[in-house]
Amino acid sequence: MKEVDVKIGGMHCVMCANAVCRAVKKTNGVSGADVSYASESAHIVYDENKTDIKNIAKAVKKAGYSVIEDESKYKKRAFKILMASFVFSAVLTLPFLISMILMLAAPQSAAFMLLHDARLQFVLATLVEFGVGWRFFRGAFDSIRGKSANMDVLVSLGTLSAYIYSTYNLFSGGKTFYFEACAMVITLVFLGKIFEAKAKSRADSAVDSLLRLQPKRATVIKDGVEVSVSTKDIRPGDTVLVRPSEGVAVDGVIAGGCSAIDESMLTGESIPVTKGEGDSVFAGTVNRQGAFTFRATETGSGTMLSSIVKMVRTAQQSKPPIQDLVDKVANVFVPAILGIAAVTFIAVMLTSHNMPTAVSRAVAVLVVACPCSLGLATPTALMVGTGMAASGGILIKDAGALQYASKINTVILDKTGTVTKGEPQVTDFKVLSGDESELLRLAAATESLSEHPVGRAVYSFAAEKSASVPPAENFTAKTGSGVTANAEGKSVYIGKLQNETASEFEREGKTAVVMTVDGVPSAVFAAADAIKEDSAEAVQKLVSSGVNVVMVTGDNEATARAVAEKAGIKEVVAGVLPGGKQEQIERFKKSGGVVAMVGDGANDAPALAAADIG
């Protein structure tokens, strides 16, 4: 069995997704299919010996939809057409809106008489109905041909019925018209689709941010020669060179050299990890210091980064239990409305024997049932709600998150950048020997050229407390060890050394470095990712509301416990990679928790997507 994810074009509602799903499942050799309207994608499981993706694409096309090959190009073109259709429709619908306003404000004015003229409204409605509304007719035809009924059927029947009825009245001397209903329903549905397209675009940004972490090109060493190649062309076994500040292109094992690698996209830890020969490196991480070579072990979809992307996409495509009910309602919605309209027509004819009245009542049912609320009200509420939430620093994942918001009983917090500020700061400075002001000056000079986050933190701390920073000479940085330089005629070293004071700070979960001047241990700096000023207050409010607060982080146990204690968090799960965070989410959900996940980085994306609210 082979599993494949494909993008589907032409879907306009959840019933379209159901139609695609049914068409794909009927294809010989397909054992399973899950189609998501929200992500416009399908996850298909099929037997390669019985069918292939071409046959599946044919089935999708026969149902009235398409398999997208170039997603970016397709979305740009589709949005341009959608926007142009809306603008065209809105301009022609505006006179109807003005006419309604004038009906209340100035019913005797010449402007109202002009805009209320049935012949003018007929021309405007005709241009909207058949100028841009044809896409709904085509969608309805394809839907019916695929033996299903989607929202396009309702839009087409409702607006076309109103148009035909109004046109009949116009040319037969009648006085009742629904031209404004035709134009406005189509315009409002277009507006709803624009809001929906923008919401989907923002939903895709999480995956896009992950994909951008991987460099497009890398340096591969072939027969002793450095060759720049596309990341897609790297194969397992290739030797890849990574220079300072470059990203790691694929997963592998270091073959030569050592460096400090920023793995925050995986672990959330802001302080780079020192790695040497034999250590694993992962695509999307960044080399901060030193150059090294590594042997590629996993490329393409086999990398850790690709696994994270797959986790996010899988979570986005998954359906909550309530979605089954929504799908069942959607499958019978259009036939039910058509039935109600027919019953209305028959009932009015039997009671009043008045054809125009019966037609107008049936048309009213169809027009009212047109998905204005489904196409506009929900996206509008979502746009306003998410906009207001974003201004307060809250990003809403989807409509389902709003449904679950009132039921939250567990909040899982990432550490780095969420509970803490996301960058190391000097928390302690202890003089072992010498003058404090002189030591701070020498420390600022020595670390002024450093690129290491802890070194930058030491520099900021020391420079702020010094009147001036002397120049440094003979600066040398040794990965995993520290830095040396000459300043004011003295030899200064700042880095890792065995020292009791430094060990005490490290037991508290801090990163400690020792400073020596002319070989004499003179001071110790301790740095940590400082907790945010409002973290403890936020945690206290959640706990007092009866919410269970848990911190899940990729950082080590000591550091995690130290931060949790300051923030007032009782439960801590440390040393967890992105996949592990998602597993923790699932663990709490299985135990009956309605889980909210709070995280700040790409490494948190799978967990954010898996949570009820992220």
C-alpha positions in Angstrom: 0.0 0.0 0.0 1.1 3.5 -0.8 0.1 6.7 0.9 0.0 10.0 -0.9 -1.1 13.6 -0.1 -2.5 15.6 -3.0 -4.0 19.1 -3.3 -7.6 19.3 -4.7 -8.8 22.2 -6.7 -12.4 23.4 -7.3 -13.9 22.6 -3.9 -16.4 25.2 -2.7 -17.8 23.7 0.5 -17.6 20.6 2.8 -20.0 18.8 0.5 -17.5 19.1 -2.3 -14.9 17.4 -0.1 -17.4 14.6 0.6 -18.0 14.3 -3.1 -14.3 14.0 -3.9 -13.9 11.5 -1.1 -16.7 9.3 -2.4 -15.3 9.5 -6.0 -11.8 8.5 -4.9 -13.0 5.7 -2.7 -14.9 4.2 -5.6 -11.7 3.9 -7.6 -10.5 0.3 -7.9 -7.4 -0.2 -5.7 -8.1 2.7 -3.3 -8.4 1.4 0.3 -8.8 4.7 2.0 -9.3 8.4 1.5 -9.6 11.5 3.7 -10.4 14.8 2.0 -10.1 18.1 3.9 -12.0 21.1 2.6 -10.1 23.4 5.1 -6.6 22.4 3.7 -7.9 21.6 0.2 -6.1 18.3 0.3 -6.6 14.6 0.2 -4.8 11.8 2.0 -5.1 8.7 -0.2 -4.1 5.1 0.5 -4.0 2.8 -2.6 -2.6 -0.4 -4.0 0.1 0.4 -6.6 -0.5 -2.9 -8.3 -4.2 -2.0 -9.0 -4.1 1.7 -9.7 -2.0 4.8 -9.8 -2.2 8.6 -9.2 -3.3 9.2 -12.8 -6.4 7.0 -12.4 -7.2 8.7 -9.1 -6.8 12.1 -10.7 -9.2 11.0 -13.5 -11.8 10.0 -10.9 -11.4 13.4 -9.2 -11.8 15.2 -12.5 -14.9 13.1 -13.4 -16.5 14.3 -10.1 -16.0 17.9 -11.2 -12.7 18.7 -9.4 -9.0 18.6 -10.1 -5.7 17.4 -8.7 -3.4 20.5 -8.4 0.2 20.0 -9.5 1.6 23.6 -8.9 -0.1 24.7 -5.7 1.4 28.1 -5.5 0.6 29.0 -9.1 -2.9 27.6 -8.8 -3.7 29.6 -5.6 -2.4 32.9 -6.9 -4.4 32.5 -10.1 -7.6 31.4 -8.2 -7.4 34.3 -5.8 -6.9 36.8 -8.6 -10.0 35.4 -10.4 -12.0 35.4 -7.2 -11.0 39.0 -6.4 -11.8 40.2 -9.9 -15.2 38.4 -9.8 -16.0 40.0 -6.4 -15.1 43.5 -7.5 -17.1 43.2 -10.8 -20.1 41.8 -8.8 -19.8 44.4 -6.0 -19.7 47.4 -8.4 -22.9 46.2 -10.1 -24.6 45.4 -6.8 -23.9 48.8 -5.3 -26.8 50.5 -7.0 -29.2 47.9 -5.3 -27.7 48.8 -1.9 -28.0 52.5 -2.5 -31.6 52.0 -3.7 -32.5 50.2 -0.4 -31.0 53.1 1.6 -32.8 55.7 -0.5 -36.1 53.7 0.0 -35.9 54.6 3.7 -34.1 58.0 3.5 -35.6 59.6 0.4 -38.3 57.5 -1.3 -39.4 60.4 -3.5 -36.0 61.4 -4.8 -35.1 61.2 -8.5 -32.1 59.0 -7.6 -34.3 56.4 -6.0 -36.7 56.4 -8.9 -33.8 55.8 -11.3 -32.1 53.1 -9.3 -35.5 51.4 -8.5 -36.3 51.1 -12.2 -36.9 47.4 -12.9 -35.3 47.6 -16.3 -32.1 48.9 -14.9 -32.1 46.3 -12.2 -32.7 43.6 -14.8 -29.6 44.7 -16.7 -27.5 44.8 -13.6 -28.7 41.5 -12.3 -28.2 39.9 -15.7 -24.5 41.0 -15.8 -24.0 39.6 -12.3 -26.0 36.4 -12.7 -24.3 35.4 -16.0 -21.2 37.5 -16.0 -19.6 36.1 -12.8 -22.3 33.8 -11.5 -21.6 31.3 -14.2 -19.0 29.6 -12.0 -21.8 28.5 -9.6 -23.7 27.0 -12.6 -20.6 25.1 -13.7 -20.0 23.9 -10.1 -23.7 22.8 -9.8 -23.5 20.9 -13.1 -20.3 19.2 -12.1 -21.8 18.4 -8.7 -24.9 16.9 -10.1 -22.9 15.0 -12.7 -20.9 13.5 -9.8 -24.2 12.4 -8.2 -24.1 14.8 -5.3 -25.5 18.3 -4.5 -23.2 21.0 -3.1 -23.8 24.7 -2.2 -23.4 25.7 -5.8 -26.6 23.9 -6.5 -28.4 26.1 -3.9 -26.8 29.3 -5.1 -27.6 28.5 -8.7 -31.2 27.4 -8.1 -32.0 30.2 -5.7 -30.5 33.1 -7.7 -31.7 31.7 -11.1 -35.2 31.1 -9.8 -35.3 34.6 -8.5 -33.9 35.9 -11.7 -36.4 34.0 -14.0 -39.3 34.9 -11.8 -38.4 38.6 -11.7 -37.7 38.6 -15.5 -41.1 37.0 -16.1 -42.8 39.6 -14.0 -40.9 42.4 -15.7 -42.1 41.5 -19.2 -45.6 40.4 -18.2 -46.4 43.5 -16.2 -45.9 42.1 -12.7 -44.7 44.3 -9.8 -42.7 41.9 -7.7 -39.0 41.6 -8.4 -36.0 39.8 -6.8 -33.3 41.2 -8.9 -31.5 42.6 -5.9 -31.5 39.2 -4.2 -29.8 37.6 -7.2 -27.0 40.2 -7.2 -26.5 40.4 -3.5 -26.5 36.7 -2.8 -23.7 36.2 -5.4 -21.7 39.2 -4.2 -21.9 38.1 -0.6 -20.9 34.6 -1.4 -17.9 35.9 -3.3 -17.0 38.1 -0.3 -17.3 35.1 2.0 -15.0 33.1 -0.2 -12.4 35.9 -0.1 -12.4 35.9 3.7 -12.2 32.1 3.6 -9.2 32.1 1.2 -7.3 34.6 3.4 -8.0 32.5 6.5 -6.7 29.4 4.7 -3.6 31.3 3.6 -2.8 32.2 7.2 -3.4 28.5 8.2 -0.7 27.5 5.7 1.8 29.9 7.1 2.8 27.5 9.9 3.9 24.9 7.3 5.6 27.6 5.2 7.6 28.8 8.1 8.9 25.3 8.7 9.8 24.7 5.1 11.8 28.0 5.0 14.1 26.7 7.8 15.8 24.4 5.3 18.4 26.0 3.1 17.8 25.7 -0.7 21.4 25.0 -1.5 24.4 23.3 0.3 28.1 22.7 -0.3 28.9 19.0 -1.1 32.5 17.8 -1.2 33.0 15.5 -4.2 36.5 14.1 -4.9 38.0 16.8 -2.7 36.2 19.6 -4.6 33.5 21.8 -3.0 30.4 21.9 -5.2 27.3 24.0 -4.5 24.2 21.9 -5.2 20.5 22.1 -4.6 19.3 20.5 -1.3 17.1 18.3 -3.4 20.1 16.7 -5.1 21.8 15.6 -1.9 21.9 11.9 -1.4 22.5 9.7 1.7 26.3 9.2 2.0 27.2 12.6 0.5 29.7 14.7 2.5 28.3 18.1 3.2 30.3 21.2 4.4 28.7 23.7 6.7 30.3 27.0 7.4 29.5 29.4 10.3 26.0 30.9 10.1 24.9 28.5 7.5 21.9 26.2 7.9 22.1 22.4 7.9 20.5 21.1 4.7 19.7 17.5 5.6 20.0 15.1 8.5 23.4 13.5 9.1 26.3 12.6 11.3 29.3 14.9 11.8 32.4 13.5 10.1 34.9 16.2 10.9 35.2 19.4 13.0 33.0 20.7 15.8 30.6 23.5 16.3 27.9 25.2 18.4 24.6 24.4 16.6 21.4 26.3 17.2 18.7 23.6 17.5 16.0 25.8 18.8 13.7 24.8 16.0 13.8 21.2 17.4 14.2 21.6 21.1 13.2 25.3 21.7 16.5 25.7 23.7 18.0 29.1 22.8 21.6 28.2 23.8 23.5 26.4 21.0 24.5 22.8 21.5 28.2 21.9 21.1 28.6 19.0 18.7 31.6 17.1 17.4 32.5 14.0 15.4 29.9 11.3 15.6 27.1 13.6 16.8 23.8 13.9 14.8 22.8 17.1 13.1 19.3 17.9 11.7 18.0 19.8 8.7 16.8 23.3 9.5 19.2 23.8 12.4 21.8 26.6 12.2 25.6 26.4 12.6 26.6 29.3 14.9 30.4 28.8 15.3 33.1 26.8 13.5 32.9 24.8 10.3 32.3 21.1 10.0 31.5 18.3 7.6 28.9 15.7 8.0 27.7 12.6 6.2 24.1 12.8 5.0 21.9 10.0 6.4 18.4 11.2 5.7 17.3 13.5 2.8 14.0 14.7 1.4 10.9 13.3 3.2 13.2 11.3 5.6 14.5 14.3 7.5 13.3 15.3 11.0 12.1 18.6 9.5 10.0 16.8 6.9 8.6 14.7 9.7 7.5 17.8 11.6 5.9 19.3 8.5 4.0 16.0 8.0 2.8 16.1 11.6 1.4 19.6 11.1 -0.3 18.7 7.9 -1.8 15.5 9.4 -3.1 17.5 12.3 -4.6 20.1 10.0 -6.4 17.4 7.9 -7.7 15.5 10.9 -11.4 15.8 11.8 -12.8 16.3 15.3 -15.7 13.9 16.2 -18.2 16.7 15.7 -17.1 16.9 12.0 -18.9 13.6 11.4 -22.2 15.2 12.3 -21.4 18.2 10.2 -20.7 16.0 7.2 -23.9 14.1 7.6 -26.0 17.3 7.8 -24.1 18.7 4.8 -24.9 15.6 2.7 -28.7 16.1 3.2 -28.8 19.9 3.4 -29.3 20.7 -0.3 -31.8 17.9 -1.0 -33.7 18.9 2.1 -33.9 22.6 1.0 -35.1 21.6 -2.4 -37.7 19.4 -0.8 -38.9 22.2 1.4 -39.1 24.6 -1.5 -41.2 22.1 -3.5 -43.5 21.4 -0.5 -43.9 25.2 0.0 -44.9 25.7 -3.7 -47.4 22.8 -3.5 -48.9 24.0 -0.2 -49.4 27.6 -1.4 -50.9 26.4 -4.7 -53.4 24.2 -2.8 -54.4 26.9 -0.4 -54.4 30.0 -2.5 -54.5 28.7 -6.1 -52.2 31.6 -7.0 -49.3 30.7 -9.2 -47.2 34.0 -8.7 -47.6 33.7 -4.9 -46.6 30.1 -4.9 -43.6 30.8 -7.0 -42.5 33.7 -4.9 -42.8 31.6 -1.7 -40.7 28.8 -3.2 -38.1 31.2 -4.5 -38.0 32.9 -1.1 -37.2 29.5 0.5 -34.4 28.9 -2.0 -33.0 32.5 -1.7 -33.1 32.4 2.1 -31.4 29.0 2.1 -28.6 30.1 -0.1 -25.4 29.9 1.9 -24.9 33.6 2.7 -24.5 32.8 6.4 -22.3 29.8 5.6 -20.2 31.7 3.1 -20.1 35.0 4.9 -21.3 35.1 8.5 -18.9 32.4 9.8 -15.8 33.7 8.0 -16.6 37.3 9.0 -17.0 36.3 12.7 -13.8 34.3 12.4 -11.9 37.2 10.8 -13.1 39.7 13.4 -12.5 37.3 16.3 -9.0 36.3 15.2 -8.1 39.9 14.4 -9.1 41.0 17.9 -7.4 38.0 19.5 -4.2 38.7 17.5 -4.1 42.2 18.7 -3.9 40.7 22.2 -1.2 38.2 21.2 -3.5 35.2 20.8 -3.5 33.3 17.5 -6.6 31.2 16.8 -5.9 27.9 14.9 -9.4 27.3 13.6 -13.1 27.6 14.3 -13.0 24.4 16.3 -10.6 26.1 18.7 -13.3 28.6 19.6 -15.8 25.8 20.3 -13.4 24.2 22.8 -12.2 27.4 24.4 -14.7 27.4 27.2 -13.9 23.7 28.1 -10.1 24.0 28.6 -8.9 22.2 31.7 -5.2 21.7 30.7 -2.8 24.2 29.5 0.6 23.0 28.2 3.4 25.7 28.0 6.6 25.6 26.1 9.5 27.1 28.1 11.8 29.0 25.7 10.1 32.2 24.4 6.8 31.4 26.1 7.4 31.3 29.9 10.9 32.8 29.3 12.1 35.6 27.1 13.8 33.3 24.6 17.4 34.5 24.9 20.1 34.1 27.7 20.8 37.0 30.1 23.4 37.2 32.8 21.6 36.5 36.1 24.7 36.3 38.4 28.2 37.8 38.5 30.6 36.8 41.2 34.1 38.2 41.6 36.7 35.6 42.7 39.7 38.0 42.7 40.6 41.4 41.4 38.7 44.7 40.9 35.1 44.4 39.8 35.0 47.4 37.4 38.3 46.3 35.7 37.0 42.7 35.3 33.7 44.0 33.7 35.7 46.2 31.3 38.0 43.2 30.3 35.0 40.9 30.0 33.2 43.4 27.7 36.3 43.8 25.5 36.8 40.0 25.3 33.2 39.1 24.4 32.7 42.1 22.0 33.6 39.9 19.0 31.8 36.8 20.2 28.9 35.3 18.2 27.8 32.9 20.9 24.5 33.8 22.7 26.1 33.4 26.1 29.0 35.5 25.0 26.6 38.2 23.7 24.8 38.1 27.0 28.1 38.6 28.9 29.1 41.5 26.7 25.7 43.2 27.1 25.9 42.8 30.9 29.5 44.0 31.2 29.3 46.8 28.7 26.2 48.2 30.4 28.1 48.4 33.7 31.3 49.8 32.2 32.1 53.5 31.5 34.0 52.4 28.4 35.0 49.2 26.6 38.7 48.9 25.6 39.6 47.3 22.3 40.4 43.6 22.1 43.3 42.0 20.2 44.2 38.5 19.2 40.6 37.3 19.7 40.1 33.6 19.3 37.0 31.5 19.7 37.2 27.8 20.3 34.0 25.9 19.8 32.8 24.2 23.0 35.5 25.8 25.1 35.4 29.6 25.2 37.1 32.7 23.9 40.5 34.4 24.5 41.7 37.9 23.8 44.2 40.5 24.9 42.9 43.7 26.5 44.7 46.5 28.4 47.9 44.4 28.2 46.3 41.3 29.9 45.4 37.9 28.6 41.7 37.1 29.2 39.9 33.8 28.9 36.1 33.3 29.3 34.7 29.9 29.0 34.2 26.5 30.6 36.5 25.6 33.5 36.1 23.4 36.5 35.1 25.7 39.4 33.0 25.2 42.5 31.1 28.5 42.1 30.3 27.7 38.5 29.1 24.2 39.5 26.7 25.8 42.0 25.2 27.9 39.3 24.9 25.0 36.9 23.1 23.0 39.6 20.5 25.8 39.6 19.9 25.2 35.8 22.1 28.1 34.7 24.9 28.2 32.1 28.1 29.3 33.9 31.4 30.5 32.4 34.6 31.3 34.3 36.8 34.3 33.5 40.5 34.2 34.0 43.0 37.1 33.8 46.6 36.1 33.1 45.7 32.6 34.0 44.1 33.4 37.4 40.4 32.6 37.9 38.9 36.0 38.5 35.1 35.9 38.1 32.1 33.7 37.2 29.2 34.7 35.0 26.0 32.8 35.1 23.4 33.1 32.3 19.9 31.8 31.9 16.9 32.3 29.8 15.2 34.9 32.0 11.5 34.4 32.9 9.0 36.9 31.5 7.8 39.5 34.0 4.1 38.4 33.7 4.6 34.6 33.4 4.1 33.8 37.1 1.0 36.0 37.3 -0.5 34.3 34.2 0.2 30.8 35.6 -1.3 31.8 39.0 -4.5 33.0 37.3 -4.8 29.8 35.3 -4.3 27.6 38.4 -6.8 29.7 40.4 -9.3 29.0 37.6 -9.0 25.3 38.1 -6.7 24.7 35.0 -3.9 22.2 35.2 -0.7 23.9 34.0 2.1 21.8 32.6 5.5 22.9 31.1 6.8 20.7 28.3 10.2 21.6 26.9 13.1 20.2 25.0 15.5 21.7 27.6 17.3 19.7 30.3 15.6 18.7 33.5 17.6 21.0 35.8 17.0 24.2 33.8 13.3 23.3 33.2 12.7 22.7 36.9 14.4 26.0 37.9 12.2 28.0 35.4 9.0 26.1 36.4 9.6 26.9 40.1 10.0 30.6 39.4 6.8 30.6 37.3 4.8 28.5 39.8 4.4 25.5 37.6 4.2 22.2 39.4 4.3 19.6 36.6 7.3 19.5 34.2 8.2 17.3 31.3 11.7 18.0 30.0 14.0 16.7 27.2 11.2 16.4 24.7 11.6 16.8 20.9 8.7 18.1 18.7 7.2 14.7 18.2 7.3 14.1 21.9 5.4 17.3 22.6 2.7 16.1 20.3 2.6 12.8 22.2 2.2 14.6 25.5 -0.7 16.5 24.0 -2.3 13.2 23.0 -1.6 11.7 26.4 -3.6 14.5 28.2 -6.4 14.4 25.6 -6.8 10.6 26.1 -7.1 11.1 29.9 -10.1 13.4 29.3 -8.3 16.8 29.1 -9.3 19.6 26.8 -5.8 20.8 26.0 -4.5 24.2 25.1 -0.9 24.4 23.9 1.1 27.7 24.1 4.3 27.9 22.1 6.2 30.4 20.2 8.4 28.7 17.6 8.3 26.4 14.6 9.4 23.5 16.8 6.1 23.8 18.6 4.1 23.5 15.4 3.1 19.8 15.6 2.0 20.2 19.2 0.1 23.4 18.4 -1.7 21.7 15.6 -2.5 18.6 17.6 -4.0 20.5 20.6 -7.6 21.3 20.9 -6.5 24.9 21.1 -3.0 26.0 20.1 
